[in-house]
């Protein structure tokens, strides 16, 4: 089975499995797990921050970051399609006690700086919540994995900091952005006050994310993690895989993300030539014409089919390929570790066959987005 539903389906490498089995461990709640401590220090060093915090997931990483930044009753400015807004079970409201001022992303994944400025609340007006945070998602999922540049991140950080507000980056696929932009992790993270990134997507670790920022922020996030029940004990057995993922060069899993990006472009180019494949529409590709392969710059390929989507996906799975129903009536394919160029070629043949089997008709109802 060629599984392109998400980069979350990756399996740890053999070296990761060996490192996990042999990991030196301690009680992380006491700060005694040397492997976790090493992972947190490595993540902070790599992104140019003072400290790091190992958490169970990207959702938990974002949640503890919001808790560390936002007093109860405050408000964050975020993209309307951001994972923190629509895909984290309303945690910002339920747990943090914060509202969100949601702005529509543009097709390049950015928020309009003028709209960000206009979204700040008047702190002297008792009727309004107080703006306490600006958040960005990098890469931006609903635009098809568009990376946000260092220059743009600096612009938004300056707008936030001029108003006394921090900038948080939901960097679930932060290293995909790093590789696509050809910058260092520290350069891309520098303007932000906090960043969270996933180890369990393209970096292929079995579980976990890391939050980085300055010391006082991470101390507040650590307390928030404990409140959420996220304090873990001998968790070095998991952190060991993350340490391998974050190694430099070919010894780690960061630089190889370029292979995933090349495979995504290869897939998009192959799909674009098939009868029945069309633009994903919306901010992923605003026009309603053919699929534009140039939109595939990281590991996402978003598209629509002029078929019943569910029937098409079933026909595709019957041919040994899995994709997933995504937002706005789209189909999503995500390339990742373990997917080869040959798999992509087989996928294109399978999609063509599934399209030929299924009759053209309006696409099915839009589905909720996947992780």
N, C-alpha and C positions, 0 to 999 in steps of 0.2 A: 504494500500500500504506500503510495506517495502522499504524504499528509501535509497539505499546505494550508490547513485551517488557521494556524498561528505559529509564531516562533516560540510559543510556550510548550510545544510538543517535543522540543529537543530533548535528547537524552545526554547525560553526562558522559564525557570521554572516558576511556579506559584509565587514563592517568588520573582523572578526577576520582574515579571509584577507588583506585589504590590509595590515593591521598586521604580520602575520607576514612577508609578502613584503618589507616595508620595514624590518624590525626591525634596530636597531643591535646587533651581537653582539661577543662576545669569548670567551675560554676560561674557562668557568665553574669548572673545577677550580682554576684560578689565582685565581678570584674576579674575573675581568676582564670578565664579560658584564654590561653596564650594564642590559640589559632584565631579566635574571634578578634582579639586585640590586634593581631597582625593584619587581619583583613581590614579592620576599621582604619588602622594607620595607613595601610597601602591605598585605600580609597581616598582618604583625605589628602595624602601626598600627590596622588595622580591628578586630582581635581584642584589642587592648590588651596585647600581649606585646612582649618586647624584641627578638626576632629571628624570622626565618623560614627555611625550607629548602624549595626546590623539589625535588620527587621525581617519579618517573615515574608512580606510581599510589597509590591509597589503601592497597593492601596493602603497598607498600614504605614508605609513611608510617607505618603502624602498626608495621611490623617495625623500622624504625630507631628509633622511639620506645621500643619495648620493649627494644631493645638498649641504648639510652641510659639507661633507667631501672633495668634489672634485671641484677644480677650473675648469672653462670651458676649454676644450681642453685636460684635463687629462684623464687617463685611469685606469680602475679597472680590477683586476684579478678575475675571477669568473668561476664557473663550466659551461660547455657547455649546460647542461640541467637545469640550475638554473632558478627559476621563474623570477628573475630580468632580465635574458637574453632573454627568449623565451615567457614569459607569461604576460608581462607588457607593451605591445604595443610599445616597443622601447623607453620607457620614458627616459632611460639613455642617449640616443642619441638626442631625440627630445627636451626634457626639460633641462636636465643637461648639454648637450653638451659634453658628455664624451664618449669615446670608451670603449670597453670591450675586454680584452684578455681572450678568453674562453679556458679552459682546460677540457679535458675529465675526468669525475668522474670515480672512480673505483667502483666495485660492493658493497663495504662497504660504499659508499657515500663520501669517502674522495677524495681529490686531492693529487697527488703525491707531497710531499714536495720539491723534487728535481726539478720537473717541475714548481712549484711556484717560486722557486728561479730563474730558467732560464727565466721565463716570465717577470721578472722585466726589464724595459727599461733602456737604457743608457741615463741618463739625460744630458750628454754632447753632444749627437748626435742631431743636430737640425732637423733631418728627423723624429725622433720618438716622440710620445707623452710621457708625463711623467707619470710614475706609481704613482698613488695617493691613492690607496685603494685595500685591499684584502677582498673578501666577501665569506662567507660560507652559505650554506642552511642547517638548522638543525630543524626538520628532513629533510632528502633528499628525495624528492618526487619520482624521477624517478628510484631510487633503491628500491622502495616499502616502503618508510618511514623509512629508516635506520637512527638511531641516531648517531651523532658524539660525541665521548667521550670528557671528560674534558682534558685528556692527549693529544689527537690529537689537540684540539682547542688551547691548550697552545703552542704546537709545531708551529702551523701556526701563532699564534700571535707573537711568538718570531721572526720568520722569517720576518714578516712584520715590527715589531718594530725596529729590527736591521737595517732596511733600512729606518727608519723614516716615515713609512706608517701605518695608523690605520687598524684595523680589524672590519668589520661589519658582524653581523650575521642576516640573514633573518630567523627568528625563528617563522614563521607562526604557526608551530606546536611545538614550543620550549618546551612546558610543556609535550607533548608526549615523547620527548627525556628525559626530567627530570625524568619522572616516569619510563620509560623503563630502564634507566641507574641506577636508585636508588640513585640519587644525589640531592643536593639542587639546586634551581634555581640560587642562588648566586654563587655556585661553578661552574656551567656550563657557567654562563655569565661572570665570573671574567676575563678571558683572553681577552675578546672583548672590544673594545672601544664603540661600540653601538650595541644594539639588538632591533629588532622589533618583537612583537608577536601578534597573533590574539586572540581577545576575542570571535569572532563570529564563530569559528570552534568547536573544541571539548569542549571548555569552555562554549558554549551554549548561550552566550550573542547575542542579535539580530544584533549588528553592532559594528564595531570599532576594532582598534588595538592600541597598545601603543609602543612608541619608548623610550628607556632609554639610558642614557649615562652621561657624565659629564655636568656641568652647561653650559660652553661655547658652547659645541656641541648642547645641547638641545635648547639654545637660537637661534642658527643659523637655526636649524630645524624648530623652531616655526616661524621664519621669512619666511622660505621656504614654510611652510604650508599656510601662509597668501597669498604669491605670487600665490599659486596654487588655491586660492579660498576656502581653507579649514578651514578658521576661522569660528567657530561655536558659536552660542549665548547660549541660555538656554539648553545646551546639557547635563546637569546633568541628564535629564530624560533617557539618554542612558548610561551615565557613571555609574548610579546606578546599572545596571545589571552587569557591569564589576567588581564593588566592591564585589558583592556577589560571582562572579566567582573566585575571587582571595583570598577568605577567606581560612583559614587553615583547614585541616582535612575534615571531612564529611560535615561541614557547607559550604564548597566551592565546586568547580567543578574540582579541579586539581587531587586529589587523585583518584577520580572515573574514571579517564582515564584508569586505570588498567583494568577496566571492558571492555572497548573498545578493548584493546590489547588482552585480553583473548578471546573475541568474534571473533576478526580477526583470531587468531590462530585456533579457533574452525571451522571457515568457511574454512580456507585454508586446514585444515585436511580433512574436508568433501569433498571439491572440488577435492582434489588430488586423491581420490578414484573413480572418475567418468570417464567413457569412453568419450573422446572428450575434456577433459581439459589438457592443457600442459603448459610447462614453458613459462613465459612471454618473455624470451630471453633478450638480451642486458644486461645492467648493473643491471636490476632487478633480473635476474637469468641467468648467462651466458650460461649454457648448454641448449640444445634443447630437453631435456627429459621431464619426468613428472614434474608437479608442486611440488616444495619443500616447505612443510608447515613451515619449519624452517626459511624461509625468512620473514615470517609475525611476526614482533617483535613489531610493534606499531599498527596503526589502518588501514593500507593499505593491500589489497590483490590484486595483479596484476597477470593476467594469460592470456593465449590465448585459443581460441577454434578452433578446426579443422572443423569449419563450417563458413558459411558466417556470419560475426560478426553482421551486422545490422539485419539480419533475426533472429539470436539467441537472440539479445537484445529485439526485438519486441516480440518474443515468451515468453521471460522471463517476460516482463512487462504485457503481457496478463495473466500471472499467479500471478500478484500482487507483483512483485519484480522489482525494478529499479536499474540498474547499468549503467555505462557510458563507451562509447568508449574512450580509452585513447591513448597515443602516441604509436608509433611503432607497431600498429596493436593489441594492448592489450585491455583487459577489466579491469576496475578498480571497486572495491567495497571498500567502506570506512565505518567502524563501528563508532558509535557515540552515544551520549546521546539519549535515547528513543528506541534504538535497544537492544533487549533482547536475551538471549541464545535461547529461544523458536523461536524467529524470525530467528535466524541463522539456526536452524534446518529446519524451513519451507523453507528458502532460498535454502538450499541444495537439498531438495526435488523438488523445482521449477526448479532449474538449471538442475537436472537430467531429469525432464520431458521435458524441453525445448530442451535439447540436443537430446533426443529420437525423438522429433518431427522434428528436422531439420537434413537434410542429410549432412554427412561429405563432405567437399570440402575445397579448400584453403580459408584462412581467408580473410576478406574484406580489402580494402585499409586502411592504417594507418590513424588515425584521429589526429587532434591536441589535446594537453593535456587540461585537465579541471582544474579548480581552486582547 
